[in-house]
Amino acid sequence: KPVLHKIQNEVMLVHHLLQKMETEVKQQEKLKDFLKEIQKAAERKQKEAQHLLKHIPPYLPKPTQSCITAPTVKHKGPKKAVKPEPAKKPAKETKVIKEAALITTEEFKSVPA
């Protein structure tokens, strides 16, 4: 009986450890799926960025000479994108707007709908 009791305790301990391991495996599988989703999203973003790099819209300002020849500075941590200043739009032509004579409320009501 003592041997059987001891075996029963060990079996219960093994069963408990297997349950913990099963829980851990499920968590690892969830994490793996989540990381696959993140990887797919990162690949999509990278393809989008490469497409945008190849197809830069003509209305965006061109890089200046100071941007091209600026000395490189090593930074620790993630790099931040520098936003270029918007290009100045050409001055619009001034259009002459004709003035209309003021009308009264009674005259406005008499206008057909």
C-alpha positions as CSV (number, residue, x, y, z in Angstrom):
1,K,0.0,0.0,0.0
2,P,2.7,2.6,0.8
3,V,4.3,1.9,-2.6
4,L,1.0,2.4,-4.4
5,H,0.3,5.5,-2.4
6,K,3.7,6.9,-3.4
7,I,3.1,6.0,-7.1
8,Q,-0.3,7.7,-7.0
9,N,1.3,10.9,-5.6
10,E,3.9,10.8,-8.4
11,V,1.3,10.2,-11.1
12,M,-0.7,13.2,-9.8
13,L,2.4,15.3,-9.8
14,V,3.2,14.3,-13.4
15,H,-0.4,15.0,-14.4
16,H,-0.2,18.4,-12.8
17,L,3.1,19.1,-14.6
18,L,1.6,18.0,-18.0
19,Q,-1.3,20.4,-17.5
20,K,1.2,23.2,-16.9
21,M,3.2,22.2,-19.9
22,E,0.0,22.1,-22.1
23,T,-0.9,25.6,-20.9
24,E,2.6,26.8,-21.8
25,V,2.5,25.2,-25.2
26,K,-0.9,26.9,-25.9
27,Q,0.5,30.3,-24.9
28,Q,3.5,29.7,-27.1
29,E,1.3,28.8,-30.1
30,K,-0.8,32.0,-29.6
31,L,2.5,34.0,-29.4
32,K,3.7,32.3,-32.6
33,D,0.5,33.1,-34.4
34,F,0.6,36.7,-33.2
35,L,4.3,37.0,-34.4
36,K,3.3,35.6,-37.8
37,E,0.6,38.3,-38.1
38,I,3.1,41.0,-37.1
39,Q,5.6,39.6,-39.6
40,K,3.0,39.7,-42.4
41,A,2.0,43.2,-41.5
42,A,5.7,44.3,-41.5
43,E,6.2,42.7,-44.9
44,R,3.2,44.5,-46.3
45,K,4.4,47.8,-44.9
46,Q,7.9,47.2,-46.4
47,K,6.4,46.4,-49.8
48,E,4.3,49.6,-49.6
49,A,7.3,51.6,-48.6
50,Q,9.4,50.2,-51.5
51,H,6.5,51.0,-53.9
52,L,6.3,54.6,-52.5
53,L,10.1,55.0,-52.8
54,K,10.0,53.9,-56.5
55,H,6.9,56.1,-57.2
56,I,7.6,59.4,-55.5
57,P,4.9,61.9,-56.5
58,P,6.3,64.8,-58.6
59,Y,4.6,67.4,-56.4
60,L,6.8,66.6,-53.4
61,P,9.9,68.8,-52.9
62,K,13.2,67.4,-54.1
63,P,15.9,66.9,-51.5
64,T,18.2,69.8,-51.1
65,Q,22.0,69.7,-51.4
66,S,22.4,70.1,-47.7
67,C,20.3,67.0,-47.1
68,I,22.4,65.0,-49.5
69,T,25.9,66.1,-48.2
70,A,25.0,66.4,-44.5
71,P,27.4,64.6,-42.2
72,T,26.1,61.4,-40.9
73,V,25.6,61.2,-37.2
74,K,25.2,57.9,-35.3
75,H,22.2,57.8,-33.1
76,K,21.3,55.1,-30.6
77,G,17.8,53.9,-30.8
78,P,15.2,54.2,-33.5
79,K,15.7,56.9,-36.1
80,K,13.0,59.6,-36.7
81,A,11.9,60.6,-40.1
82,V,12.5,64.3,-41.0
83,K,9.6,66.0,-42.6
84,P,10.5,68.2,-45.5
85,E,9.1,71.7,-45.6
86,P,6.2,72.0,-48.0
87,A,7.0,73.6,-51.4
88,K,5.7,77.1,-51.8
89,K,2.7,77.3,-54.1
90,P,2.8,79.8,-56.9
91,A,0.6,82.9,-56.2
92,K,-2.9,82.5,-57.5
93,E,-4.3,85.0,-60.0
94,T,-6.6,87.5,-58.5
95,K,-10.0,87.3,-60.1
96,V,-12.3,90.2,-60.1
97,I,-15.7,89.5,-58.6
98,K,-18.6,91.6,-59.8
99,E,-20.6,93.2,-57.2
100,A,-24.4,92.6,-57.1
101,A,-26.8,95.2,-56.0
102,L,-28.4,94.6,-52.5
103,I,-32.0,93.5,-52.5
104,T,-34.6,93.7,-49.9
105,T,-36.4,90.7,-48.2
106,E,-39.5,91.4,-50.2
107,E,-37.6,91.3,-53.5
108,F,-35.9,88.1,-52.4
109,K,-39.2,86.4,-51.6
110,S,-40.5,87.4,-55.0
111,V,-37.7,85.5,-56.8
112,P,-39.1,82.2,-58.3
113,A,-37.9,79.0,-56.6
